[in-house]
Amino acid sequence: AQSVTQLGSHVSVSEGALVLLRCNYSSSVPPYLFWYVQYPNQGLQLLLKYTSAATLVKGINGFEAEFKKSETSFHLTKPSAHMSDAAEYFCALTYSGAGSYQLTFGKGTKLSVIP
Amino acid sequence: NAGVTQTPKFRILKIGQSMTLQCAQDMNHNYMYWYRQDPGMGLKLIYYSVGAGITDKGEVPNGYNVSRSTTEDFPLRLELAAPSQTSVYFCASRSRGQPNQPQHFGDGTRLSIL
């Protein structure tokens, strides 16, 4: 079975500091990984996705993630946090053969940015 | 382009009542999904559909039903509302193609059952 683990349900950083949100996965087949962001009272928006073409993936709003197969990780980073980054972030996984490519989500990490 | 539209945005139900959560997409996507989101639990798949007339259960289908008579619409029905169904419900859709095609989400329906 596939699973996604996000370490830390709540992360606080100072404005301008590095953002690091951790995601580890378990999958018996090659995974397709995504990061989504959810602002209060809104739906999920795609930040970035891993496509196997490159291990370092750049997304919107200055975020990027690196796929490390040996560590089964897909951590999300941003060099300098902005107040507008405060939101909840979800790592998700699918794979070929997952029926209709339904996503398995982590439990989410809520990011707070301190001025 | 509206994307995925969910109605209503908020609703309060009494135990035992029934209701239908509406979901419509205008992107001609074949695949559609219903998730529920509970605090600290991420999103759990309730039902999904790969096209008109085809639906299947997800991880947490009990207490819910769906239908897919058109490509655009994928309503979710609660027949006998229970307090455990208090949650935020999200509808999503995606196109055919590679597994890395992203899902597009609506803004959610916040449902309270009292």
Chai-1 contact restraints between the chains, C-beta under 6 A:
chainA,res_idxA,chainB,res_idxB,connection_type,confidence,min_distance_angstrom,max_distance_angstrom,comment,restraint_id
A,Y32,B,P99,contact,1.0,0.0,6.0,A-B,restraint_1
A,Y32,B,N100,contact,1.0,0.0,6.0,A-B,restraint_2
A,Q42,B,D107,contact,1.0,0.0,6.0,A-B,restraint_3
A,G43,B,F90,contact,1.0,0.0,6.0,A-B,restraint_4
A,G43,B,F105,contact,1.0,0.0,6.0,A-B,restraint_5
A,G43,B,G106,contact,1.0,0.0,6.0,A-B,restraint_6
A,G43,B,D107,contact,1.0,0.0,6.0,A-B,restraint_7
A,G43,B,G108,contact,1.0,0.0,6.0,A-B,restraint_8
A,L44,B,F105,contact,1.0,0.0,6.0,A-B,restraint_9
A,L46,B,P102,contact,1.0,0.0,6.0,A-B,restraint_10
A,K49,B,N100,contact,1.0,0.0,6.0,A-B,restraint_11
A,K49,B,P102,contact,1.0,0.0,6.0,A-B,restraint_12
A,T51,B,N100,contact,1.0,0.0,6.0,A-B,restraint_13
A,T94,B,P99,contact,1.0,0.0,6.0,A-B,restraint_14
A,S96,B,P99,contact,1.0,0.0,6.0,A-B,restraint_15
A,S100,B,Y31,contact,1.0,0.0,6.0,A-B,restraint_16
A,S100,B,Y48,contact,1.0,0.0,6.0,A-B,restraint_17
A,S100,B,V50,contact,1.0,0.0,6.0,A-B,restraint_18
A,Y101,B,P99,contact,1.0,0.0,6.0,A-B,restraint_19
A,Q102,B,L45,contact,1.0,0.0,6.0,A-B,restraint_20
A,Q102,B,Y48,contact,1.0,0.0,6.0,A-B,restraint_21
A,F105,B,G42,contact,1.0,0.0,6.0,A-B,restraint_22
A,F105,B,L43,contact,1.0,0.0,6.0,A-B,restraint_23
A,G106,B,G42,contact,1.0,0.0,6.0,A-B,restraint_24
A,K107,B,G40,contact,1.0,0.0,6.0,A-B,restraint_25
A,K107,B,M41,contact,1.0,0.0,6.0,A-B,restraint_26
A,K107,B,G42,contact,1.0,0.0,6.0,A-B,restraint_27
A,G108,B,G42,contact,1.0,0.0,6.0,A-B,restraint_28
